[in-house]
């Protein structure tokens, strides 16, 4: 496979209007300015790039987002227009990975497809299918200073440990109090946004792990303020409920490869099965649930609120805070939700599953902190939520990975970034209707291990809103195949 070159990226075909006549330098000068590019050039030279640039009279130059660095310079190069690149502060490197296993067929296909797209684009692989190995091979292909973005501190440290084992050089960290920038640097999305105005020109290759986080209004700045011409997005589930995946492709490049869980099951992922456990509420909790559910539903009906509308839930929160009746309706919503999530009968079923799989490593997932803490207190189990301190979280996960603890309870923070191949049992006590979340939780138990048979249990309170939530989140090939088999 040939190494990537800057000239292999593609520039858009565009047209332009002219700024006021003025004297411009020869050759054209391109500089990096706090997450943007300043281009001192004549209007005729910039004519094909009007959709990428704007005239800034304050700077007496064209200005554009830093992410357009690659297409703009390529366009100038192809038209043989002289320019001085004063923006770039990244270097060509000789990255060599040590002790890496050979690439699997799906990884090689993904790398080839990404390289064919000019080393820009999004690769979709299931959790446990080797996305980080693919990224390291891409680094060795591109050979440019590399910035890797991740959503959590746990993932940041996991990447740091992997990169430190493979590359014989210091690895930089941005996040959790660390501010060390090296030719290979790992950062959280939040820290990258804070520092990108300063370091956005120091990297030629941008890797976005769990890249479905990128399209949010603030997080996307991590990509727009960076000049990196080579970009790789990694995700198991890039689709977003708000349709933001189109912004993702705009920021990182097109979808260039996709492999789903069923294609790798039993070969490169552990074989698995999914089992839904119907929970019948105790009589007193059923009565309390029905009463509370009817109360809050009657309130939203009277107020003309539809929770199916995009702003329905926000409107319910606003209106419920304005009156005693509204606050009572909100409390009724909380009661019915609490019963459905963590009823006595659901906890009894959870205990039976813990006993059944007492010889195996188990992850328990909940939708909220309160349910997670209830389970932890009831069964004397360790709990990790977003409130858990980083040092404590690391201590908990070390004990879990070593086998000292066989069960871990979490709300949503372990949906991503948990690398524990020995975990074979997942139990979803409660969750949202998000397809991505449901697939991510399945992915936590699919990392391959010798003789491993994974199983995911989903505890659903019968004849409650949970039944509809469960149906929504199972709209994925990984679950549909299982249901068809049944």
Order of alpha helices (4+ residues) and beta strands (2+ residues): beta-beta-alpha-beta-beta-alpha-beta-alpha-beta-alpha-beta-alpha-beta-beta-beta-alpha-beta-alpha-beta-alpha-beta-alpha-beta-alpha-alpha-alpha-alpha-beta-alpha-beta-alpha-beta-beta-alpha-beta-alpha-alpha
